[in-house]
C-alpha cells in the first residue's frame, strides 16, 4: 500500500519545504547543506510527495564509483509507519546500483536503525554525537597550525584520500568555502592534518578533522578555542579512543549514538585512527 505517496527526484525548488521539515525534526543541516547534496548527486536525492506536500526525503552522494553515502532520511511524523522511509531508501539504493557503486554506507540514528537493518545493512562501527555549550580554553599556539589556503589543497586532498580510501575533493572544498574556520597542520612542507568548524542550523559543528595521531588533538583544541559560546556538536567514531577521551576532557557530553552501516560488502573500511571528527551524518 502506497498511501497516495509518490517517490520522485528532489529538486532545488523543494529546498525551502524540505528545510522546514528538517527544522521540525530538529536536525542541524542548513540550506547550504541541501544545495551541496543536490550538487553532489542531483539524480541521487529523492522526495516522497503526497497531495503536493513533501512527506519525506532521502539523499545519496557518490565518491567515484568506490563509495556512496546515504543520508537525510527524514519522514514527517504524521506520515510514519506507512513504509515511506523504506521506499525512499530503496529508491536511493536502486539508483546507486544502476551506477555500479561498489560500497553503500550510512550513519544510522536509533530511529532509523530498524529500517536499515530490515533492508540488509550491517553494522561497521559506532559513533557518538558529543555536545558542548560555552567557551573553551585557549589552545597553546603553534606555527605549524595555519589557516587553510589554496596552496594547501594538494596536501589536504592527498592526506584525505590516503585516510579515507576515496577522493572527497568536491565535498571538502565546498565545506571549506562555507566554514567558520578551516585549519591545516604543516610540518616541513607536508600536510599532516586538517580540520573545519562550521555553522549549523541548531549548533556549530566540528568536522571534518583528519590528522595523524597526536596532531588531531592539537587541531581540535585550536578549532574549539576559536569557537564562540554557541552549542557545538562533534561526531566521534567510538573506536577513536583518544578523540572520545578529549571530548570528555573538554567537557563535552554524549548526546546520542549513531551506527555506521554498510550494504552487502564493506570495500571501503573506515579509518578510525585518523578520523577525529566526521564531516556530517549525511556524507560520512
C-alpha positions in Angstrom: 0.0 0.0 0.0 1.4 3.4 -1.1 -1.0 5.7 0.8 -1.1 8.0 -2.2 2.6 8.7 -1.9 4.8 9.2 -5.0 8.6 9.0 -4.9 10.4 11.4 -7.2 13.8 13.2 -7.5 14.4 16.1 -5.2 14.9 19.4 -6.9 16.2 22.9 -5.9 12.6 24.1 -5.9 11.9 21.8 -3.0 14.6 23.1 -0.7 12.6 25.6 1.3 9.9 23.0 2.1 12.4 20.2 2.9 14.3 22.5 5.2 11.1 23.3 7.1 10.7 19.5 7.6 14.4 19.4 8.7 13.7 22.2 11.2 10.6 20.4 12.6 12.7 17.3 13.3 15.4 19.4 15.0 18.2 18.4 12.6 21.3 20.6 12.2 21.8 20.9 8.4 21.3 24.2 6.6 20.1 25.3 3.2 23.7 25.3 2.1 24.0 21.6 3.1 20.9 20.8 1.0 22.3 22.6 -2.0 25.6 20.8 -1.6 23.9 17.4 -1.6 22.0 18.3 -4.7 25.2 19.5 -6.4 27.0 16.3 -5.5 24.3 14.0 -6.8 21.2 15.6 -8.3 19.9 12.3 -9.6 20.5 10.6 -6.2 18.3 12.7 -4.0 14.6 11.7 -3.5 11.4 13.1 -2.1 8.2 11.4 -1.0 5.2 13.5 -2.1 1.6 13.3 -1.2 -1.1 15.7 -2.2 1.5 18.2 -3.3 3.3 18.1 0.1 6.7 16.6 0.8 6.3 13.8 3.4 10.0 12.6 3.4 13.4 12.8 1.9 16.5 10.6 1.3 19.8 11.7 -0.3 22.8 9.9 -1.6 26.2 11.1 -2.8 28.9 9.2 -4.6 32.7 9.4 -4.2 33.8 8.0 -7.5 32.5 4.5 -8.1 34.0 3.2 -4.9 31.7 4.6 -2.2 28.2 6.0 -1.9 26.7 7.6 1.2 23.0 7.7 2.0 21.7 10.5 4.3 18.9 12.9 5.2 16.4 10.1 5.7 13.5 12.1 7.0 9.8 11.3 7.3 7.3 13.7 8.6 5.9 12.4 12.0 2.3 12.3 10.5 3.5 10.0 7.7 5.5 7.5 9.7 4.8 3.7 9.8 3.5 3.8 6.3 6.5 2.4 4.5 7.7 5.7 3.2 11.2 5.5 4.7 11.7 2.1 3.2 10.5 3.2 -0.3 12.8 6.3 -0.2 15.8 4.1 0.9 15.1 1.6 -1.9 14.9 4.4 -4.4 18.4 5.5 -3.4 19.8 2.0 -3.4 18.4 1.2 -6.9 19.8 4.5 -8.2 23.2 3.7 -6.8 23.3 0.1 -8.1 22.4 1.3 -11.6 25.5 3.4 -11.4 27.6 0.5 -10.3 28.6 1.7 -6.8 30.7 -0.9 -5.1 30.0 0.1 -1.4 27.0 1.8 0.1 27.1 3.2 3.6 25.2 5.4 6.0 25.2 6.6 9.6 22.0 5.4 11.3 20.1 7.2 14.1 18.5 4.9 16.6 15.1 5.6 15.0 16.4 4.7 11.5 18.3 1.6 12.6 15.4 -0.9 12.3 14.6 0.3 8.8 18.2 -0.1 7.6 18.6 -3.5 9.3 15.4 -4.8 7.6 16.7 -3.8 4.2 20.0 -5.6 4.8 22.5 -3.0 6.1 25.1 -4.4 8.5 26.9 -2.5 11.4 30.5 -1.5 10.8 31.2 0.6 13.9 29.5 3.1 16.3 29.8 6.8 16.8 28.7 9.2 19.5 27.5 12.8 19.0 29.1 14.9 21.7 27.8 18.4 22.5 29.1 21.4 24.5 27.8 24.9 25.1 30.1 27.7 26.2 33.6 29.0 25.6 36.6 26.6 25.7 40.1 27.3 26.9 42.7 28.9 24.6 45.0 26.4 22.9 48.7 26.5 23.0 49.8 28.4 19.9 51.8 26.6 17.2 53.3 28.0 14.0 52.5 24.6 12.4 48.8 25.3 12.6 47.8 27.6 9.7 44.6 28.8 8.1 43.7 26.6 5.1 44.5 28.4 1.8 44.7 27.5 -1.8 48.3 26.3 -1.6 47.4 23.7 1.0 44.8 21.9 -1.1 47.0 19.3 -2.9 48.4 18.2 0.5 45.0 18.2 2.2 43.4 16.1 -0.6 46.3 13.7 -0.6 46.0 13.1 3.1 42.3 12.8 3.0 42.4 10.3 0.1 45.0 8.2 1.8 43.0 8.2 5.0 39.5 7.6 3.5 40.4 5.4 0.6 38.4 7.7 -1.8 38.5 11.2 -3.2 36.3 13.7 -1.4 37.7 16.8 -3.2 34.4 18.5 -4.1 32.9 17.8 -0.7 35.9 19.2 1.2 36.3 22.3 -0.9 32.6 23.0 -0.7 32.6 22.6 3.1 35.7 24.8 3.5 34.1 27.6 1.4 31.3 27.9 4.0 33.2 27.1 7.2 33.6 29.4 10.1 37.3 28.2 10.3 39.4 25.8 8.3 42.9 24.9 9.5 45.9 22.7 8.5 48.8 21.4 10.4 52.0 21.8 8.3 55.4 20.2 9.1 58.4 20.6 6.8 56.1 21.5 4.0 53.8 18.4 4.4 50.2 18.5 5.5 49.8 16.2 8.5 46.2 17.2 9.4 43.3 19.5 8.6 40.1 20.4 10.3 37.0 22.6 10.0 34.4 24.3 12.2 31.1 25.1 10.6 27.8 26.8 11.4 24.7 24.6 11.5 21.0 25.5 11.9 20.9 24.5 15.6 24.6 24.4 16.6 28.1 24.8 15.4 29.7 21.6 14.0 33.2 20.4 14.5 34.3 18.4 11.4 35.7 17.1 9.4 39.0 16.6 11.2 41.6 14.3 9.6 45.0 14.0 11.1 47.8 11.8 12.1 47.7 10.6 15.8 48.6 13.3 18.2 48.1 16.1 15.6 44.3 15.6 15.7 44.2 16.6 19.3 46.0 19.8 18.6 43.8 20.7 15.7 40.6 20.0 17.7 41.9 22.2 20.6 42.8 25.1 18.3 39.5 24.9 16.4 37.4 24.8 19.6 39.4 27.6 21.3 38.4 29.9 18.4 34.7 28.9 18.7 32.1 31.1 20.2 29.8 30.1 23.1 27.1 28.6 20.8 26.1 24.9 21.3 28.6 22.8 19.4 28.2 19.2 18.0 31.1 16.8 17.5 30.5 13.4 15.9 33.3 11.0 17.0 33.9 7.4 16.0 33.9 5.4 19.2 37.0 3.4 18.1 39.0 6.6 18.1 39.5 6.4 21.9 41.8 9.5 22.0 39.1 11.6 20.4 36.4 10.4 22.8 38.8 11.0 25.8 39.5 14.5 24.6 35.7 15.2 24.2 35.2 14.2 27.9 38.3 16.2 29.0 36.9 19.3 27.3 33.5 19.0 29.0 31.5 17.6 26.1 28.6 15.3 27.0 27.3 12.4 24.9 24.0 13.4 23.2 23.1 10.4 21.0 24.6 7.2 19.5 24.9 6.6 15.8 25.7 3.3 13.9 27.8 3.3 10.8 26.4 0.6 8.4 27.2 -0.8 5.0 25.2 -2.8 2.5 26.4 -6.2 1.2 30.2 -5.6 1.3 32.5 -3.1 3.1 35.1 -2.4 0.4 36.0 1.0 1.9 36.5 0.4 5.7 36.6 3.4 8.0 40.0 4.6 9.2 39.1 5.4 12.8 42.6 6.2 13.9 43.0 9.3 11.7 39.3 10.4 11.6 38.9 12.8 14.6 35.6 14.3 13.5 33.2 13.2 10.8 32.0 15.6 8.1 28.3 15.1 8.5 26.0 12.1 9.0 24.7 12.8 5.5 28.1 12.4 3.9 30.2 10.4 6.3 
